[in-house]
Amino acid sequence: MAGWNTDTAAGPLGAGTVTLVEGTSFCISSPNGDIVPVLPHGVFFEDTRIVSGWSLAVNGQTLEPLAAETKEPYRALFACRVARSNGYADSPLLVERLREVGAGVMERITIRNFGLDPAECVVSLSVECDFADLFEVKEARIQRRWEETRQADREALIIRGIWQEVRKGMVVRAPGANIVPEAITYKVSIPPHGQWSKVVSAVPLVDGASREALFVHPSAGELSPSDRRRQQWVAKIPVIQLGNRSIERTLRYSYDDLGALRIEDPNHPERVVVAAGAPWFMTLFGRDSLLASQMALPVDPALALGTLQTLAERQGAVVDPISEEEPGKILHEIRLDVSSGLALGGKSAYYGSVDATPLFVMVLGSVSRWGFAADTIAALLPHADRALEWIRDYGDKDGDGFVEYSRLNAVGLINQGWKDSWDGINFADGRLAEPPIALCEVQAYVYTAYLACARIAYDAGDVSLGDELSDRAAKLKKRFNEQFWMPDRGYYAIALDGKKQPVDACASNMGHCLWLGLVDEDKAPHVAERLMSPEMFSGWGVRTLATDMGAYNPASYHNGSVWPHDNAIIATGLLRYGFVSEAQRISTALFEAAECFQGRLPELFCGLSRDQFSAPVPYPTACSPQAWAATTPIQLVTNLMRYDTHVSRGELWMDPVLPSSYGNLHISNAPLAGGRVTIDIVDSVPSIQDLPEGMVFHRGHRPWVADEVQETRRHREP
């Protein structure tokens, strides 16, 4: 996952950084709660940094951090102490900062005096605001200088900025403070063993009005909008209990992070989609949002539906080399506000993704099995047709039957699959592949898109269309296994380059081909062996690139790191082909890695061996929370449960292979066919309660889509 343009890396956030997220808003700060202007910190709202500096001092002393604990994804508590001016080590003054992010930031500052004497304190808060675009901050290239005005207005400080014709503003409210344009101060006397507390907030001005109504607690003791939103989310998602408490904690973190990463379509607030990740990707991404919502289907199928509907409305309609839009193409990312003009060629959407379009069709196929109304699915079918037309007319640029990419302008993404860093696709000797590039996993997505539409066509009684699409899938699979397989290496090429030569690096991408059934049965054991080899498996997960490859770098973004979502997909593919112990090994390694990250998997971590380091080595600028990482534990457990459904056919399957170390599993409130079911797996034996009327439970795994399509055709043969 990367934003436009990924060739420029994110700057370091600093040690101990705390990131809070709620919808499209997020806050990045240091461990004492301060927002440091020289670092990529800040409070961000709709892709604009509305607070670039937020520093609290007591008697002129900065705060010494003691602890920072994230209570919810959008709320954290910081504990600090005030250094003594007389040189004594211990200070009687402790400071707590309870911060919540929403449409801005709100902070309750509490100072406790544990001394025997009254404490005379001057509490000062300095606030800076540069209205920088998110990409400017991420890439440390602040270019625009806003003309700033500051106005003290009773209990508020109003900051406005003008750049060219663009106007922005924010308001800081600090009841009871002495406010001047340069600073906010309180003069207080705190009695022995007493405390002092005040609430300060900063919210954006939009069209001259503040957004406080969307954010600030309505009154003391009442829930904030974020709390109410989380409460509604918790009420609708499954409740999980697992014998292994560590894994259970990781799953709970996943649910919380997934809930915080939900964003609403501004034009259709009832549609909820998944943002890609914090801090830099709190927006709709085609690939990221589709894959995350696919993996989250057992938790909330509506996320996938909302993602499909939102992407469908923004499906490409014209050929535009600047944004790389093409008819039928699904976007790569969408941005709000000024960033669109700075980073996306003057557009609000960028379409430089080769895989989002087939993934759109693939996810529609999955969603169609989860029991949504027929007319809801039918409304999306024309968009699937247009996506298939894009695959034929634009995706397959040279008519060889494979979908490939080559950027349409000099500043777009060089690589346009999920490994979209500039050096992400390379040969075994380290040379970069030249476009147009046909990625192996993209062919798997296209293969599954054909099969998904074939099954939908058969279900609708359109036999000729179903046959045509299933034939396309069969031909693609045959062609793929002939041209991507390298028998002398025992694995699949990561891609074909512009000269149709196999790009022979041993990479994790082929695991996606296992997941979707594009791999021939006789080749699957070789792929599994290679993926689980010491060169690929670090002990914490499968690396993106093998250690014996020329471009291997364990601390790179895509050339040797470990991505949790990639591993969840690989584990699912291994289990599909019957490699149970291998799938269990990857799953267990990832859950053990999550424990080292306090229960929350990051976007990626370094590929250094577990034999070398006793804990996974963090990647410095990994997103956390991140949608793929948040849904990885869900996918891992769902896969090991072998849980799936086809509601329109009234069928549910389960055939668990959970390792004994996971313990027994109990899930209540799981969504299914408009109802809620309870699932128990005790000693690997599954049972289900409250099954909706008409549904049948099968002990076994669901037939794959390819098998369903073939079975449909066989039934028609004389």
C-alpha positions in Angstrom: 0.0 0.0 0.0 1.3 3.4 -0.8 -0.1 6.8 -1.6 0.5 9.0 -4.6 3.5 9.3 -5.1 5.1 6.5 -3.2 8.5 7.2 -4.7 8.9 9.9 -2.0 9.1 8.2 1.4 7.5 9.3 4.6 9.8 11.1 7.0 10.5 9.6 10.5 7.8 10.3 13.1 10.2 10.2 16.1 10.6 7.7 18.9 7.5 6.7 20.9 5.1 8.4 18.5 1.4 8.1 19.4 -1.1 8.0 16.6 -4.9 8.5 17.1 -7.5 8.0 14.4 -11.2 8.6 13.9 -12.7 8.5 10.4 -10.6 10.7 8.1 -9.1 12.7 11.0 -5.9 11.7 12.8 -3.4 13.0 15.3 0.3 12.3 15.5 2.3 13.4 18.6 5.3 12.7 20.7 5.1 10.5 23.9 4.6 13.5 26.2 1.6 14.5 24.0 3.3 17.5 22.4 3.0 18.0 18.6 6.5 19.0 17.4 6.5 21.2 14.3 9.8 20.0 12.9 8.5 16.4 12.8 5.7 15.1 10.6 3.3 15.5 13.6 0.0 17.2 13.7 -3.8 17.1 13.8 -5.2 16.4 10.4 -8.7 17.0 9.1 -9.7 16.3 5.5 -6.1 15.9 4.4 -5.0 19.3 5.9 -2.9 19.8 9.0 -4.9 22.1 11.1 -2.5 21.9 14.1 1.2 21.8 13.4 2.4 22.6 16.9 0.8 21.9 20.3 3.2 22.2 23.2 2.3 22.3 26.9 4.6 23.7 29.5 4.3 24.3 33.3 6.4 27.1 34.7 8.3 27.2 31.5 9.3 23.6 31.8 8.5 21.0 29.0 6.9 17.8 30.2 8.9 14.7 30.9 7.0 11.7 29.5 6.2 8.8 31.8 3.6 6.8 29.9 1.2 7.0 26.9 -1.6 4.6 26.6 -4.1 4.4 23.8 -7.5 3.8 25.4 -9.4 3.6 22.1 -8.1 4.2 18.6 -9.2 7.8 18.9 -8.3 8.5 22.6 -5.1 8.4 24.5 -3.9 9.2 28.0 -0.5 10.7 28.5 1.2 10.8 31.9 4.1 13.3 32.4 5.9 15.1 35.2 7.1 18.6 35.6 10.9 18.9 36.1 11.9 20.7 39.3 13.8 24.0 38.8 15.8 23.5 42.1 17.6 20.4 40.8 15.9 17.7 42.9 15.1 14.6 41.0 11.5 13.9 42.0 8.8 16.4 41.1 5.5 16.7 43.1 3.7 17.8 39.9 2.3 15.1 37.6 0.4 16.1 34.4 -2.2 14.0 32.7 -3.4 14.7 29.2 -6.5 12.9 28.1 -6.8 13.5 24.3 -9.5 12.6 21.8 -9.3 13.1 18.1 -12.4 13.7 15.9 -13.2 16.7 13.8 -10.2 18.3 15.5 -8.7 17.5 18.9 -9.9 17.9 22.4 -7.7 17.5 25.5 -8.4 17.5 29.2 -5.3 18.7 31.1 -5.0 17.7 34.7 -2.2 18.7 37.0 -1.9 16.9 40.4 0.2 18.2 43.2 1.6 15.4 45.4 3.6 17.9 47.5 3.1 19.2 50.9 3.0 22.8 49.8 0.8 24.7 47.4 2.1 24.8 43.8 2.0 28.1 42.0 1.8 27.2 38.3 1.8 29.1 35.0 0.4 26.6 32.5 1.1 27.6 28.9 -0.1 26.1 25.6 1.6 27.2 22.4 -0.3 26.4 19.2 1.0 26.5 15.7 -1.0 26.0 12.5 0.5 25.8 8.9 -2.5 24.4 7.0 -0.1 22.1 5.2 -1.3 19.6 2.8 -0.9 16.0 4.0 1.5 15.1 1.2 3.7 18.1 2.1 4.0 16.9 5.6 4.5 13.2 4.8 7.3 14.0 2.3 8.8 16.9 4.4 8.4 19.4 1.6 6.4 22.2 3.0 6.4 24.6 0.1 3.4 26.9 0.5 3.4 29.7 3.0 0.0 30.7 4.2 -0.7 34.3 5.2 -1.7 33.9 8.8 -3.9 36.0 11.0 -4.5 35.4 14.7 -7.3 36.8 16.7 -8.0 36.4 20.5 -11.8 36.3 21.0 -12.8 36.0 24.7 -12.1 32.3 25.5 -10.9 31.4 22.0 -8.0 31.9 19.7 -9.0 32.0 16.0 -6.3 31.3 13.4 -7.0 31.9 9.7 -4.8 31.4 6.7 -4.9 32.5 3.0 -3.0 30.9 0.2 -3.8 32.2 -3.3 -7.6 32.0 -3.3 -7.8 29.2 -0.7 -9.0 30.1 2.8 -8.8 28.0 5.9 -9.2 28.4 9.6 -9.2 26.8 13.0 -10.4 27.8 16.5 -8.8 26.9 19.8 -11.2 27.1 22.8 -9.7 27.4 26.2 -12.3 28.4 28.8 -10.8 30.4 31.7 -7.5 31.0 30.1 -5.7 34.3 29.4 -5.6 34.3 25.6 -3.4 36.5 23.4 -2.6 35.8 19.8 0.8 34.3 20.7 -0.2 32.0 23.6 -2.8 30.5 25.9 -1.9 30.6 29.6 -3.5 29.8 33.0 -2.2 31.0 36.3 -3.3 28.6 39.0 -2.5 27.6 42.6 -2.8 24.0 43.3 -3.2 23.0 47.0 -1.3 20.2 48.6 -2.6 16.8 47.3 -5.0 18.7 45.1 -5.5 19.0 41.4 -6.5 21.4 38.7 -8.1 20.5 35.4 -9.3 22.3 32.2 -10.4 21.2 28.7 -8.9 22.7 25.6 -10.1 22.0 22.0 -9.0 22.8 18.5 -11.4 22.4 15.6 -11.4 23.5 11.9 -13.4 26.3 10.5 -15.3 25.2 7.5 -17.1 27.9 5.5 -16.5 30.2 8.5 -18.2 27.8 11.0 -16.4 25.5 13.5 -17.1 21.8 13.5 -17.5 21.5 17.3 -21.0 20.1 17.0 -19.5 17.0 15.4 -16.9 16.5 18.1 -17.2 18.0 21.5 -18.9 16.1 24.3 -22.5 17.5 24.6 -22.2 17.7 28.4 -20.4 16.2 31.3 -20.8 12.5 31.6 -22.3 12.0 28.1 -20.6 10.1 25.3 -18.7 11.9 22.6 -19.8 11.3 18.9 -16.7 9.0 18.6 -17.8 7.0 21.7 -21.4 6.7 20.3 -20.1 5.6 17.0 -17.8 3.0 18.6 -20.7 1.8 20.8 -22.8 1.2 17.7 -20.0 -0.6 16.0 -19.4 -2.9 19.0 -23.1 -3.7 19.1 -23.1 -5.0 15.5 -19.9 -7.0 15.3 -19.2 -10.5 16.6 -18.0 -11.1 20.1 -15.2 -13.6 20.3 -13.8 -15.7 23.1 -10.8 -17.8 22.6 -8.8 -20.1 24.9 -5.6 -18.4 23.9 -6.1 -15.0 25.5 -3.2 -13.4 23.5 -4.8 -14.2 20.2 -8.2 -13.0 21.6 -6.6 -9.7 22.5 -5.2 -9.3 19.0 -8.6 -10.0 17.5 -10.2 -7.4 19.7 -7.6 -4.9 18.6 -8.5 -5.8 15.0 -12.1 -5.1 15.6 -11.4 -1.7 17.3 -9.0 -0.6 14.6 -11.3 -1.7 11.8 -14.1 0.4 13.5 -11.9 3.4 13.7 -10.8 3.2 10.1 -14.4 3.3 8.8 -15.2 6.5 6.9 -18.5 7.7 5.3 -19.0 8.5 1.7 -19.7 12.3 1.9 -22.5 12.0 -0.7 -24.0 8.9 0.9 -23.5 9.0 4.7 -25.2 5.6 5.0 -22.4 4.0 3.0 -19.4 3.1 5.2 -16.1 2.2 3.6 -12.6 1.3 5.1 -9.8 3.8 4.9 -6.4 2.3 4.1 -4.5 3.3 7.2 -3.1 5.8 9.6 -1.4 8.2 9.5 -1.0 8.9 5.8 -3.8 7.0 4.1 -7.0 7.9 5.9 -9.0 7.9 2.7 -10.6 5.5 0.2 -8.1 3.3 -1.7 -9.3 1.0 -4.3 -7.0 -1.9 -3.7 -6.7 -1.5 0.0 -10.3 -0.9 0.8 -11.4 -3.8 -1.4 -9.0 -6.3 0.1 -9.6 -5.2 3.7 -13.4 -5.4 3.3 -13.1 -8.8 1.6 -11.2 -10.1 4.7 -13.7 -8.4 7.0 -16.8 -10.1 5.5 -17.4 -12.4 8.5 -17.4 -9.3 10.8 -19.4 -6.8 8.8 -20.4 -7.6 5.2 -21.8 -4.1 4.8 -18.3 -2.7 4.7 -17.6 -4.5 1.4 -20.9 -3.5 0.0 -20.3 0.2 0.9 -16.9 0.0 -0.6 -18.2 -1.4 -3.9 -21.0 1.2 -4.1 -18.6 4.1 -3.4 -16.0 2.9 -5.9 -18.7 2.2 -8.5 -19.9 5.8 -8.4 -16.3 6.9 -9.1 -15.6 4.3 -11.8 -13.5 5.7 -14.7 -15.4 7.2 -17.7 -12.9 8.9 -19.9 -9.2 8.6 -20.9 -7.2 11.1 -18.9 -3.4 10.5 -18.9 -2.9 12.9 -16.0 -5.0 11.0 -13.5 -4.6 7.7 -15.4 -8.4 7.4 -15.6 -9.8 5.0 -18.2 -13.4 3.9 -19.0 -14.3 1.2 -16.5 -11.2 1.5 -14.3 -11.5 1.5 -10.5 -9.6 4.3 -8.8 -6.4 3.9 -6.8 -7.1 6.7 -4.2 -9.2 9.7 -3.7 -8.2 12.8 -1.8 -9.9 15.7 -0.2 -9.2 19.4 -0.3 -6.0 21.1 -1.6 -4.0 17.9 -1.8 -5.8 16.9 -4.9 -4.4 19.9 -6.7 -0.9 19.4 -5.5 -0.5 15.7 -5.7 -3.0 14.3 -8.1 -2.5 16.4 -11.2 -5.4 18.8 -10.3 -7.8 15.9 -9.7 -9.4 14.5 -6.6 -8.9 10.9 -7.7 -5.9 9.0 -9.1 -6.4 5.8 -11.0 -2.9 4.4 -11.2 -3.7 0.9 -10.0 -3.7 -2.3 -12.2 -5.4 -4.5 -9.7 -8.2 -2.5 -8.2 -10.5 -3.2 -11.2 -10.3 -7.0 -11.2 -10.5 -6.9 -7.4 -13.7 -4.9 -7.6 -15.3 -7.7 -9.6 -13.8 -10.4 -7.3 -15.2 -8.7 -4.2 -18.6 -8.3 -5.8 -18.6 -12.0 -6.4 -17.9 -12.6 -2.7 -20.5 -10.0 -1.6 -23.2 -11.6 -3.8 -22.9 -14.7 -1.6 -23.6 -12.9 1.7 -27.3 -12.4 1.4 -27.8 -8.9 0.2 -31.0 -8.1 -1.7 -31.0 -9.1 -5.3 -31.7 -5.6 -6.6 -28.7 -4.3 -4.5 -26.4 -6.7 -6.3 -28.1 -6.1 -9.6 -27.3 -2.4 -9.4 -23.6 -3.2 -9.3 -23.6 -5.6 -12.2 -23.3 -2.9 -14.9 -20.2 -1.7 -13.1 -18.8 -5.2 -13.2 -19.4 -5.4 -16.9 -17.6 -2.1 -17.4 -14.7 -3.4 -15.3 -14.5 -6.5 -17.5 -14.5 -4.3 -20.5 -11.5 -2.3 -19.0 -9.7 -5.6 -18.5 -10.2 -6.5 -22.2 -9.7 -3.0 -23.8 -7.2 -1.3 -21.6 -5.8 -3.7 -19.0 -4.5 -6.2 -21.7 -2.6 -3.5 -23.6 -1.1 -5.8 -26.2 -3.7 -8.5 -26.5 -1.6 -11.4 -25.2 -4.3 -12.3 -22.6 -2.5 -10.9 -19.6 -3.3 -7.6 -17.8 -0.3 -5.4 -17.5 0.5 -1.8 -16.5 2.7 1.1 -17.7 2.1 4.5 -16.2 0.5 7.1 -18.5 2.5 10.1 -17.3 6.0 10.9 -16.0 4.9 11.5 -12.4 2.5 8.7 -11.7 3.3 5.5 -9.9 6.0 3.5 -11.7 4.7 0.2 -10.2 0.9 -0.2 -10.0 0.4 -3.4 -8.1 0.3 -3.8 -4.3 4.1 -3.6 -4.3 4.0 -0.1 -5.7 7.4 1.3 -4.5 9.6 2.3 -7.4 12.0 -0.7 -6.9 9.3 -3.2 -5.9 9.4 -5.4 -9.1 12.9 -6.8 -9.9 14.8 -9.8 -11.3 16.7 -12.3 -9.3 19.9 -10.4 -9.9 18.4 -7.2 -8.7 17.7 -5.5 -12.0 14.4 -3.5 -12.2 11.7 -4.8 -14.5 10.8 -2.6 -17.4 7.1 -1.9 -18.3 4.6 -2.9 -19.4 4.6 -5.4 -16.5 2.2 -8.2 -16.1 2.1 -9.2 -12.4 1.4 -12.8 -11.4 -1.2 -11.9 -8.7 -3.1 -9.6 -11.0 -3.7 -12.5 -13.4 -5.1 -14.4 -10.4 -7.5 -11.5 -9.6 -8.6 -11.4 -13.3 -9.1 -15.2 -13.2 -11.3 -14.9 -10.1 -13.2 -12.0 -11.6 -14.1 -14.1 -14.6 -15.3 -16.9 -12.4 -17.2 -14.7 -10.1 -19.2 -13.2 -13.0 -19.6 -16.6 -14.5 -21.2 -17.9 -11.3 -23.5 -14.8 -11.0 -24.5 -15.4 -14.7 -25.3 -19.0 -14.1 -27.3 -18.1 -10.9 -29.3 -15.6 -13.1 -29.9 -18.3 -15.8 -27.6 -16.6 -18.4 -25.9 -19.8 -19.5 -24.1 -18.5 -22.6 -22.5 -15.6 -20.6 -21.5 -18.0 -17.9 -19.9 -20.4 -20.4 -18.1 -17.5 -22.1 -16.6 -16.2 -18.8 -15.7 -19.7 -17.5 -13.9 -20.4 -20.8 -12.0 -17.1 -20.4 -10.9 -18.2 -16.9 -9.8 -21.6 -18.1 -7.7 -20.2 -21.0 -6.1 -17.7 -18.7 -5.2 -20.4 -16.2 -3.6 -22.5 -18.9 -1.7 -19.6 -20.4 -0.5 -18.4 -17.0 0.9 -21.8 -16.0 2.7 -22.1 -19.3 4.3 -18.7 -19.3 4.8 -17.8 -15.6 6.0 -21.1 -14.3 9.8 -21.5 -14.2 10.5 -25.3 -14.0 14.2 -24.8 -13.4 13.5 -22.6 -10.4 10.5 -24.4 -9.0 8.4 -21.3 -8.6 6.4 -18.7 -10.6 7.9 -15.5 -12.0 6.7 -12.5 -10.1 5.8 -10.9 -13.5 6.4 -10.8 -17.2 8.3 -7.7 -18.3 7.8 -5.5 -21.4 9.7 -8.0 -23.5 7.5 -10.9 -22.2 10.5 -12.3 -20.3 9.8 -13.9 -16.9 10.9 -11.6 -14.0 12.6 -14.4 -12.1 12.8 -13.1 -8.6 11.4 -15.4 -5.9 8.7 -13.2 -4.3 5.6 -13.7 -2.1 3.3 -12.6 -4.9 2.8 -16.2 -6.0 1.0 -16.9 -2.7 -1.9 -14.8 -4.0 -2.1 -17.2 -7.0 -2.4 -20.1 -4.5 -5.2 -18.2 -2.7 -7.3 -17.8 -5.8 -6.6 -21.2 -7.4 -4.6 -20.1 -10.4 -1.8 -22.6 -9.6 -1.9 -26.0 -11.2 -2.2 -28.8 -8.7 1.2 -30.4 -9.7 3.0 -27.2 -9.1 1.5 -26.3 -5.7 3.9 -28.5 -3.6 6.9 -26.7 -5.2 5.3 -23.3 -4.4 4.5 -24.3 -0.8 8.1 -25.6 -0.3 9.6 -22.4 -1.6 7.4 -20.1 0.4 8.2 -21.9 3.6 12.0 -22.2 2.8 14.5 -20.4 5.2 15.1 -17.9 2.4 11.4 -16.8 2.4 10.1 -17.6 5.9 11.7 -15.4 8.6 10.1 -17.2 11.5 7.7 -14.3 11.9 6.2 -14.6 8.4 6.9 -15.0 4.7 9.2 -12.3 3.3 8.2 -10.3 0.3 11.5 -11.3 -1.4 13.8 -14.2 -0.7 17.1 -13.6 1.0 19.1 -15.0 -2.0 17.7 -12.4 -4.4 19.8 -9.5 -5.6 17.4 -6.8 -4.3 16.9 -8.3 -0.9 16.9 -5.8 1.9 15.1 -6.8 5.1 14.5 -3.2 6.1 13.0 -2.2 2.7 9.3 -1.5 2.0 8.7 -4.4 -0.5 12.0 -6.2 -1.0 12.4 -8.5 2.0 10.0 -7.1 4.6 7.1 -9.1 6.1 3.5 -7.8 5.4 0.8 -9.4 7.6 -1.9 -9.2 5.0 0.3 -10.8 2.4 0.9 -13.7 4.9 -2.8 -14.1 5.6 -3.4 -14.5 1.9 -0.5 -16.9 1.6 -1.9 -19.0 4.5 -5.3 -19.1 2.9 -3.7 -20.3 -0.4 -1.7 -23.0 1.4 -4.8 -24.3 3.1 -6.7 -24.2 -0.1 -4.2 -26.7 -1.6 -4.2 -28.9 1.5 -1.0 -27.6 3.2 -2.5 -27.4 6.7 0.6 -27.4 8.9 2.2 -24.7 6.7 -0.9 -22.5 7.0 -1.0 -23.1 10.8 2.7 -22.2 11.1 2.3 -18.8 9.3 -0.8 -18.0 11.3 0.8 -18.8 14.6 3.9 -16.9 13.8 1.9 -13.8 12.9 -0.1 -14.0 16.2 3.2 -14.3 18.1 4.5 -11.2 16.2 1.3 -9.4 17.1 2.0 -10.1 20.8 5.4 -8.4 20.4 3.5 -5.4 19.0 1.2 -5.2 22.1 -1.6 -7.0 20.2 -1.7 -4.7 17.1 -0.1 -5.9 13.9 1.5 -3.0 11.9 1.4 -2.5 8.2 4.7 -4.3 7.8 7.8 -5.2 9.8 11.4 -6.0 8.8 12.3 -9.4 7.4 15.2 -10.1 9.8 15.3 -13.7 10.9 13.7 -14.9 14.2 17.0 -16.8 14.8 18.7 -13.4 14.9 16.2 -11.3 16.8 13.8 -12.5 19.5 11.1 -10.1 18.4 10.1 -8.8 15.0 12.0 -5.7 14.1 9.7 -2.7 13.4 9.7 -0.9 10.1 10.2 2.7 11.0 7.4 4.3 9.0 4.8 1.5 9.0 1.2 2.6 9.2 -0.6 1.5 12.4 -3.5 1.1 12.5 -3.8 -0.1 8.9 -6.7 -1.7 7.3 -4.9 -4.8 5.8 -3.1 -5.4 9.1 -6.3 -4.9 11.1 -8.2 -7.5 9.0 -5.3 -10.0 8.9 -6.2 -11.7 12.3 -9.8 -12.0 11.1 -8.7 -13.6 7.9 -6.3 -16.0 9.7 -8.9 -17.3 12.1 -11.7 -17.4 9.4 -9.3 -19.4 7.2 -8.4 -21.9 9.9 -12.1 -22.2 10.7 -12.7 -22.9 7.0 -15.8 -20.8 7.4 -17.8 -19.6 4.4 -21.3 -19.2 3.2 -23.5 -18.9 0.1 -26.7 -17.3 1.5 -28.7 -17.2 -1.7 -28.2 -21.0 -2.0 -28.9 -21.4 1.8 -25.6 -23.0 2.6 -22.9 -22.6 5.3 -19.6 -24.5 5.6 -17.2 -25.0 8.4 -14.3 -27.5 8.8 -11.9 -26.1 11.4 -8.2 -26.8 11.6 -7.4 -24.5 14.4 -4.1 -25.5 16.2 -4.7 -26.9 19.7 -2.7 -24.0 21.2 -5.5 -21.6 20.2 -7.9 -23.4 22.5 -11.7 -23.6 22.1 -13.5 -20.8 20.2 -16.8 -19.2 20.9 -18.3 -16.5 18.7 -21.6 -14.8 19.3 -23.5 -12.1 17.3 -21.9 -13.2 14.0 -23.8 -11.8 11.0 -25.4 -14.2 8.6 -28.4 -13.9 6.3 -29.9 -10.9 8.1 -29.6 -12.7 11.5 -27.1 -13.4 14.1 -25.5 -16.8 14.8 -23.4 -18.3 17.6 -20.5 -20.5 16.7 -18.6 -22.9 18.9 -15.5 -24.9 18.1 -14.6 -27.3 20.8 -11.7 -29.8 20.3 -12.0 -29.0 16.6 -15.7 -29.9 16.4 -17.8 -27.1 15.1 -21.4 -26.3 16.0 -23.7 -23.4 15.2 -26.8 -22.0 16.9 -29.6 -19.7 15.7 -29.1 -20.6 12.1 -31.6 -18.6 9.9 -34.5 -20.6 8.5 -33.6 -22.2 5.2 -29.9 -22.3 5.9 -28.1 -25.7 5.9 -24.8 -26.2 7.8 -22.2 -28.5 6.1 -19.3 -30.0 8.0 -16.6 -29.5 5.4 -15.1 -26.7 3.3 -17.0 -24.8 0.6 -16.4 -25.7 -3.0 -14.2 -23.1 -4.7 -15.8 -20.9 -7.2 -14.0 -22.7 -10.1 -15.5 -26.0 -8.8 -18.9 -24.5 -8.6 -18.7 -23.2 -12.1 -17.5 -26.6 -13.5 -20.2 -28.4 -11.5 -22.8 -26.1 -13.1 -21.6 -26.9 -16.5 -21.4 -30.7 -15.9 -25.0 -30.7 -14.7 -26.0 -29.4 -18.1 -24.1 -31.9 -20.2 -26.1 -34.8 -21.6 
